[in-house]
Structures are given as C-alpha cells and as structure tokens.
Amino acid sequence: MEINQAFETIKKVGGLRAARIITENTKNFSKIKLWRICRQLHHDVPVAKIIHQKWFYGLKFYTNKYTLDPRPDTETLVAAVISDCPENKNYRILDLGTGTGCILAALVKNIHNASGIGIEKSWRAVLVARKNMHNLNLTQKTKIIKDDFNSGKKLKEQFDIIVSNPPYIAMGDTRVNNAAMHDPEMALFAKNNGLAAYQSIAKNAKKWIKSGGKIYLEIGIGQESDVRKIFENETWNFIRSEKDLAEINRVLVFQK
C-alpha cells in the first residue's frame, strides 16, 4: 500500500499528528497492518505504544505495554537533578521503579561521570530498560536489576542521588484518561490514596542514600503536602519543590 494512502486512512481515525508520526516511523504498510493500527487508535492506544518508541529529554526510548510511556512532566524531575550536579563529582544514582529506564538514562547522559542502578519489579519492564541502555550505549555506566523498592534486597551500596517516579494515582481514580489505561496498572496506581509508594520509599531509601545525599520524587497533582509529611516524619529534610510546564508542583526534593 502506498504511504499516502496509509496516511489518509490513519488521519481519519487518529488525526493528523498520529498519522504523521506513525507513517514516519513505520515501513511497508499492508492492509492487515493498517487495519491493526487503525483498530489500536480506535481503542485509544497511544501512538508510542503502536510504534514502540517515545522521545524523552532528547533521547529515543523503546516502549511497550509492559512499561509506562515516558511523559513530558517527568522531564521536570530530570532537569531538577541535573541543575544540582556540578561536573567535579562522580555521582552514583539509584532509580526506583525504573520502567523504560528513561530517567536514569537521561541523567547519566547529561551528568558528567554519572553512573547508576535502576531497580524494577516487573521482569518484562527490566528487559525493556536493559534494551534501552544497550541502544543508548549505557551498559557500562548503568545496571538494571529486578528488585522492589519495598525491600531493595539486592542493593549493596549507598548513592549520592535517588530518583523515582513511583505509582501515585489512587486506586479507582476515574480521572485517568483512556490512553493511560494501556500502561501497566502497577506503574500507575498505589494504595493509601496513591501514597503507598512514597511511604515505602521514605522508610527504605534511608538505607540507600549517602549522608547529605538527595532524593528527587515526581508527585501527582495536590500531593505535595501529604508527601512532604510522609518524608519529614521519616526525618528527611525538605529542600524545595519544582513546577512542571503547566506550573503544577511536580517534583519534591529532600535531603538526608
């Protein structure tokens, strides 16, 4: 099938932007392949899930149904870390719940002499993150481990920086859009009104952070007060918050 025919068909179902991205990143459209793409769009499957790639902080990442697609909001988290890191130190970074590995990869690519570990409890997501580290030539500077930030049994060192974009949507929250429902539930939803992951991290990360080290957390809308209370109750010192492009408090920084 001609590319212009596929473009027009996809545009009718998913709009101009989806048609442009999909046709630019897909080869050899057959009638069956085009039908599958249109069916996915009709069911609100994100374009990134269809073409299996998403750009984040200037880097291209492989993504699939087993990982949360990298989002622009999370670039605020990466920028907050980079702004605190002068070039005269070899930073060790721990990424809790690494998913695609986009946060860890972006930090290691942009912070001089940085290296780190990403932990992830989903084996399928671990494979995705490892694939991305390989594609970005970061296998010598990063390691992806199957582990859980509720225990962190395989973590045998302390880090200068800890980062996390944990699940923070309350169970049963109906405001989640249809596209997000194609991400894994374990990457989106948390118990205790969306705060369970923060409670676990606040308690356990104390074992993994060096004295004076900082932790950077992405949060949901309206969660700043609750997350601050959780961390301050675990003797973390609040440093600052960072707003995303929509002027929403999106990142909290604490120090130990």
Secondary structure, 3 states (H helix, E strand, C coil): CCHHHHHHHHHHHHCHHHHHHHHHCCCCCCHHHHHHHHHHHHCCCCHHHHHCEEEECCEEEECCCCCCCCCHHHHHHHHHHHHCCCCCCCCEEEEECCCCCHHHHHHHHHCCCCEEEEEECCHHHHHHHHHHHHHCCCCCCEEEEECCCCCCCCCCCCEEEEEECCCCEECCCCCCCCHHHHCCHHHCEEHHHHCHHHHHHHHHHHHCEEEEEEEEEECCCCCHHHHHHHHHHCCCEEEEEEECCCCCEEEEEEEC
